[in-house]
Amino acid sequence: MPVWFKRQLRRAYYQKDRYQIRLLNQCWFFYNKKNTALKESQNP
């Protein structure tokens, strides 16, 4: 997980910003899913 992303997530939790937490969570899972699929398609 990138450092800048961790910082944003930590700030959102600290400020109890539910909207931001949900948004970052969705972004992370989308990125992770896409990245995993990309790696699997590159390795036969």
C-alpha positions in Angstrom: 0.0 0.0 0.0 1.5 3.4 -1.0 2.5 5.7 1.8 0.4 8.6 0.6 -2.7 6.3 0.6 -2.0 5.1 4.2 -1.7 8.8 5.2 -5.1 9.6 3.7 -6.7 6.6 5.2 -5.3 7.3 8.6 -6.5 10.9 8.4 -10.0 9.8 7.4 -10.1 7.4 10.4 -8.8 10.1 12.8 -11.4 12.6 11.6 -14.1 9.9 11.5 -14.9 10.8 8.0 -17.1 7.9 6.9 -17.5 9.1 3.3 -13.7 9.4 2.8 -13.1 6.0 4.5 -15.6 4.3 2.2 -14.2 6.0 -0.9 -10.6 5.1 -0.1 -11.7 1.5 0.8 -13.4 1.2 -2.6 -10.4 2.6 -4.4 -8.0 0.3 -2.7 -10.1 -2.9 -3.4 -10.6 -1.8 -7.0 -6.8 -1.1 -7.4 -5.9 -4.3 -5.7 -8.3 -6.4 -7.8 -7.1 -4.8 -11.0 -3.4 -5.2 -10.1 -3.8 -8.8 -9.1 -5.6 -9.7 -12.3 -2.9 -7.9 -14.3 -0.1 -9.8 -12.6 -1.9 -13.1 -13.1 -2.4 -12.4 -16.8 1.4 -11.6 -17.2 2.5 -14.9 -15.6 1.4 -18.0 -17.5 
